[in-house]
Amino acid sequence: MEMIKYIKNLQLLYTDQTKGYIMIFMAGALWGTIGYFVKNLTGFGASSELTAFMRLFMGFWILAFVMICKGGISMFKIDKSGLIYCMALGLLTQAMFNYLYNMSIGRVGVATASILLYTSPVFVCAMSSVLFKENINKQKVIALILNIFGCFLMVTGGSVANLKLSFIGIILGLISAFLYSLVSIIGKITSSSIHPFTIVFYSFLFGWLSLGAYIRPWDTIIAVSSVEFWTYSFGFGLIPTVGAYLLYMGGLTKNLELARVPIIASVETVVATLLGVFIFRESIGVINTIGMGILILSIAIMNYKFKQRDNL
């Protein structure tokens, strides 16, 4: 009887929302592999602009194949308003985000730009309160603060000396964080009326077309082309691109509380750090490890249901 009661309690806990949060967590974990592919593609001579382009370009064709196999031509149907949202996703959260983020890195360095990018949950929290009337409580504020602080410790090792300051670079970094936050906002708006595959497909289309028009990558691709380059480009398009975005957009269809989403997805940073340690033999200090623990704690706090404590 106790076992049956336990199973019933688990079934109650495993709601559609729970599935959605798990999908967001898995998407963040897949995004954590981005550095692995970027480092390898850079090693083949690809620039940061070209790697950003290849990610969307390969993701687009991989997803097109999957959609044809799954549902045929009907999967590509979309109305005018949906196409506008997808265009916004492609132009703002793919093309412009990648371009401005790279510019920010050029002016303030990777560490500072990363810290600025991790302010995106603040933008999501603020916009979800205004647009979707979500409540901002102490639990969310504490989780947000811990999340940003944990990311700071992970990236810098606790040393402010590792940060590089530039007014323009900081502004570009904050704009990048805002554009990154729009993935959640626009995804939430479109998730109830458009299939996640369709949303992601058209956002990739507008993203690589925009980047392609700006960086004109074709000559560069020919120069660095090799079997290894295309193999890693395929993996880049499949794992942290198609896989991650489909899980993320699919999770948003589960009626999630949006302010929680970017905090859960921040597991990306933990995965990226662990890959750096175990695959690239990068060193990690005590402070970095503490930061990782704080980040994980922020995810736990954001998702712990204090009011249901006695019932679980």
C-alpha positions as semicolon CSV with decimal commas, in nm:
position;residue;x (nm);y (nm);z (nm)
1;M;0,000;0,000;0,000
2;E;0,282;0,236;0,087
3;M;0,445;0,168;-0,251
4;I;0,119;0,240;-0,436
5;K;0,078;0,564;-0,241
6;Y;0,437;0,660;-0,324
7;I;0,383;0,593;-0,695
8;K;0,062;0,800;-0,693
9;N;0,248;1,089;-0,528
10;L;0,518;1,068;-0,796
11;Q;0,251;1,076;-1,066
12;L;0,099;1,387;-0,911
13;L;0,441;1,555;-0,905
14;Y;0,521;1,459;-1,265
15;T;0,280;1,705;-1,422
16;D;0,299;1,864;-1,764
17;Q;0,477;2,160;-1,605
18;T;0,736;1,928;-1,450
19;K;0,798;1,775;-1,793
20;G;0,841;2,125;-1,931
21;Y;1,098;2,223;-1,670
22;I;1,289;1,899;-1,733
23;M;1,293;1,981;-2,105
24;I;1,430;2,329;-2,028
25;F;1,698;2,172;-1,807
26;M;1,796;1,931;-2,085
27;A;1,806;2,218;-2,337
28;G;2,043;2,408;-2,107
29;A;2,263;2,099;-2,075
30;L;2,285;2,069;-2,455
31;W;2,367;2,441;-2,486
32;G;2,655;2,370;-2,250
33;T;2,828;2,178;-2,532
34;I;2,856;2,492;-2,749
35;G;3,211;2,563;-2,629
36;Y;3,322;2,213;-2,729
37;F;3,214;2,264;-3,090
38;V;3,333;2,626;-3,108
39;K;3,682;2,531;-2,989
40;N;3,710;2,253;-3,244
41;L;3,577;2,462;-3,532
42;T;3,807;2,749;-3,434
43;G;4,094;2,500;-3,442
44;F;4,011;2,433;-3,808
45;G;4,046;2,806;-3,883
46;A;3,682;2,919;-3,855
47;S;3,619;3,268;-3,718
48;S;3,362;3,337;-3,445
49;E;3,129;3,485;-3,708
50;L;3,162;3,175;-3,927
51;T;3,095;2,937;-3,636
52;A;2,778;3,134;-3,551
53;F;2,669;3,111;-3,915
54;M;2,745;2,738;-3,944
55;R;2,546;2,666;-3,630
56;L;2,226;2,815;-3,776
57;F;2,292;2,704;-4,134
58;M;2,347;2,338;-4,043
59;G;2,067;2,346;-3,786
60;F;1,829;2,475;-4,053
61;W;1,897;2,188;-4,294
62;I;1,897;1,922;-4,022
63;L;1,562;2,043;-3,892
64;A;1,419;2,067;-4,244
65;F;1,501;1,697;-4,295
66;V;1,350;1,602;-3,959
67;M;1,030;1,798;-4,032
68;I;0,985;1,636;-4,375
69;C;1,027;1,290;-4,221
70;K;0,796;1,369;-3,930
71;G;0,504;1,549;-4,092
72;G;0,582;1,639;-4,453
73;I;0,517;1,977;-4,611
74;S;0,239;2,060;-4,364
75;M;0,501;2,110;-4,092
76;F;0,625;2,420;-4,275
77;K;0,287;2,598;-4,286
78;I;0,272;2,919;-4,084
79;D;0,047;3,226;-4,082
80;K;0,160;3,586;-4,132
81;S;0,173;3,681;-3,763
82;G;0,365;3,365;-3,678
83;L;0,615;3,438;-3,954
84;I;0,671;3,788;-3,813
85;Y;0,745;3,643;-3,467
86;C;0,984;3,389;-3,621
87;M;1,152;3,668;-3,816
88;A;1,198;3,858;-3,491
89;L;1,348;3,547;-3,329
90;G;1,585;3,496;-3,621
91;L;1,694;3,858;-3,661
92;L;1,706;3,961;-3,295
93;T;1,789;3,650;-3,092
94;Q;2,005;3,475;-3,350
95;A;2,176;3,715;-3,593
96;M;2,189;4,041;-3,397
97;F;2,252;3,868;-3,064
98;N;2,554;3,677;-3,198
99;Y;2,692;3,987;-3,369
100;L;2,660;4,220;-3,067
101;Y;2,781;3,955;-2,824
102;N;3,096;3,904;-3,031
103;M;3,146;4,282;-3,038
104;S;3,109;4,292;-2,659
105;I;3,369;4,017;-2,621
106;G;3,605;4,217;-2,841
107;R;3,577;4,522;-2,614
108;V;3,552;4,375;-2,263
109;G;3,676;4,018;-2,300
110;V;3,507;3,681;-2,261
111;A;3,475;3,692;-1,881
112;T;3,300;4,031;-1,859
113;A;3,080;3,962;-2,163
114;S;2,972;3,629;-2,008
115;I;2,880;3,796;-1,678
116;L;2,674;4,056;-1,865
117;L;2,499;3,783;-2,064
118;Y;2,400;3,611;-1,740
119;T;2,186;3,913;-1,650
120;S;1,932;3,791;-1,908
121;P;1,717;3,617;-1,639
122;V;1,659;3,962;-1,487
123;F;1,515;4,085;-1,817
124;V;1,299;3,773;-1,848
125;C;1,170;3,814;-1,493
126;A;1,083;4,181;-1,548
127;M;0,915;4,127;-1,885
128;S;0,721;3,819;-1,769
129;S;0,584;4,028;-1,482
130;V;0,462;4,298;-1,721
131;L;0,349;4,085;-2,015
132;F;0,222;3,769;-1,843
133;K;0,139;3,910;-1,496
134;E;0,376;3,668;-1,323
135;N;0,443;3,738;-0,958
136;I;0,796;3,846;-0,856
137;N;0,848;3,715;-0,503
138;K;1,142;3,687;-0,264
139;Q;1,215;3,333;-0,378
140;K;1,269;3,447;-0,739
141;V;1,478;3,749;-0,638
142;I;1,706;3,539;-0,416
143;A;1,744;3,277;-0,692
144;L;1,829;3,546;-0,949
145;I;2,092;3,706;-0,724
146;L;2,250;3,370;-0,642
147;N;2,245;3,271;-1,009
148;I;2,432;3,582;-1,123
149;F;2,675;3,561;-0,829
150;G;2,740;3,192;-0,900
151;C;2,809;3,268;-1,267
152;F;3,044;3,550;-1,163
153;L;3,247;3,315;-0,941
154;M;3,256;3,043;-1,207
155;V;3,376;3,277;-1,482
156;T;3,619;3,495;-1,284
157;G;3,727;3,273;-0,998
158;G;3,616;3,555;-0,768
159;S;3,877;3,800;-0,895
160;V;3,754;4,137;-1,022
161;A;4,094;4,174;-1,188
162;N;3,977;3,925;-1,450
163;L;3,713;4,173;-1,564
164;K;3,780;4,426;-1,839
165;L;3,567;4,741;-1,841
166;S;3,454;4,949;-2,137
167;F;3,138;5,160;-2,141
168;I;3,048;5,064;-2,499
169;G;3,139;4,700;-2,434
170;I;2,915;4,690;-2,126
171;I;2,623;4,846;-2,316
172;L;2,668;4,595;-2,598
173;G;2,679;4,312;-2,343
174;L;2,358;4,426;-2,176
175;I;2,184;4,463;-2,512
176;S;2,300;4,110;-2,596
177;A;2,151;3,985;-2,268
178;F;1,821;4,157;-2,351
179;L;1,813;4,005;-2,700
180;Y;1,894;3,663;-2,553
181;S;1,603;3,700;-2,309
182;L;1,363;3,753;-2,600
183;V;1,395;3,383;-2,688
184;S;1,186;3,303;-2,381
185;I;0,940;3,588;-2,429
186;I;0,870;3,536;-2,800
187;G;0,878;3,159;-2,752
188;K;0,612;3,187;-2,482
189;I;0,390;3,404;-2,704
190;T;0,411;3,171;-3,004
191;S;0,418;2,835;-2,824
192;S;0,041;2,805;-2,791
193;S;-0,035;2,851;-3,161
194;I;0,270;2,733;-3,359
195;H;0,444;2,395;-3,351
196;P;0,791;2,420;-3,185
197;F;0,955;2,265;-3,493
198;T;0,806;2,536;-3,715
199;I;0,908;2,819;-3,482
200;V;1,267;2,699;-3,463
201;F;1,289;2,628;-3,836
202;Y;1,195;2,979;-3,946
203;S;1,401;3,145;-3,673
204;F;1,706;2,954;-3,802
205;L;1,620;3,053;-4,161
206;F;1,605;3,424;-4,088
207;G;1,907;3,395;-3,860
208;W;2,148;3,241;-4,110
209;L;2,021;3,454;-4,398
210;S;2,088;3,770;-4,193
211;L;2,432;3,657;-4,080
212;G;2,516;3,533;-4,428
213;A;2,427;3,866;-4,587
214;Y;2,657;4,043;-4,341
215;I;2,964;3,816;-4,318
216;R;2,948;3,658;-4,669
217;P;3,085;3,324;-4,546
218;W;3,115;3,120;-4,865
219;D;3,480;3,194;-4,951
220;T;3,580;3,137;-4,588
221;I;3,396;2,805;-4,579
222;I;3,585;2,687;-4,886
223;A;3,915;2,790;-4,726
224;V;3,860;2,592;-4,403
225;S;3,655;2,308;-4,552
226;S;3,753;1,953;-4,454
227;V;3,582;1,632;-4,345
228;E;3,648;1,723;-3,980
229;F;3,513;2,076;-4,026
230;W;3,185;1,950;-4,173
231;T;3,157;1,672;-3,913
232;Y;3,186;1,918;-3,624
233;S;2,958;2,165;-3,806
234;F;2,695;1,891;-3,833
235;G;2,730;1,812;-3,462
236;F;2,711;2,184;-3,382
237;G;2,390;2,215;-3,581
238;L;2,240;1,899;-3,428
239;I;2,320;1,895;-3,055
240;P;2,332;2,248;-2,907
241;T;2,117;2,393;-3,186
242;V;1,832;2,175;-3,317
243;G;1,822;1,950;-3,010
244;A;1,847;2,231;-2,756
245;Y;1,601;2,468;-2,924
246;L;1,339;2,200;-2,983
247;L;1,355;2,098;-2,617
248;Y;1,343;2,463;-2,509
249;M;1,050;2,561;-2,729
250;G;0,874;2,236;-2,650
251;G;0,916;2,306;-2,280
252;L;0,759;2,649;-2,320
253;T;0,440;2,485;-2,450
254;K;0,386;2,329;-2,102
255;N;0,249;2,651;-1,948
256;L;0,564;2,724;-1,748
257;E;0,625;3,015;-1,516
258;L;0,861;3,206;-1,742
259;A;1,077;3,366;-1,473
260;R;1,197;3,018;-1,372
261;V;1,301;2,917;-1,723
262;P;1,635;3,101;-1,771
263;I;1,750;3,005;-1,422
264;I;1,693;2,637;-1,500
265;A;1,859;2,673;-1,841
266;S;2,168;2,823;-1,672
267;V;2,280;2,463;-1,609
268;E;2,445;2,533;-1,946
269;T;2,729;2,702;-1,756
270;V;2,787;2,401;-1,531
271;V;2,797;2,161;-1,828
272;A;3,032;2,391;-2,021
273;T;3,267;2,410;-1,721
274;L;3,267;2,034;-1,667
275;L;3,337;1,970;-2,036
276;G;3,627;2,213;-2,018
277;V;3,772;2,025;-1,720
278;F;3,723;1,668;-1,842
279;I;3,775;1,709;-2,219
280;F;4,008;2,008;-2,258
281;R;4,189;1,953;-1,926
282;E;4,117;2,307;-1,813
283;S;4,194;2,382;-1,450
284;I;3,920;2,478;-1,206
285;G;3,981;2,636;-0,868
286;V;3,800;2,621;-0,536
287;I;3,620;2,951;-0,600
288;N;3,502;2,833;-0,942
289;T;3,370;2,514;-0,783
290;I;3,188;2,714;-0,514
291;G;3,035;2,926;-0,790
292;M;2,912;2,611;-0,962
293;G;2,752;2,498;-0,637
294;I;2,584;2,837;-0,587
295;L;2,446;2,827;-0,942
296;I;2,301;2,479;-0,885
297;L;2,158;2,604;-0,555
298;S;1,987;2,893;-0,738
299;I;1,816;2,641;-0,969
300;A;1,700;2,439;-0,669
301;I;1,568;2,747;-0,486
302;M;1,382;2,873;-0,793
303;N;1,201;2,540;-0,827
304;Y;1,144;2,441;-0,465
305;K;0,776;2,469;-0,377
306;F;0,792;2,596;-0,022
307;K;0,415;2,609;0,025
308;Q;0,380;2,240;-0,063
309;R;0,659;2,135;0,168
310;D;0,436;1,945;0,413
311;N;0,251;1,761;0,139
312;L;0,551;1,610;-0,038
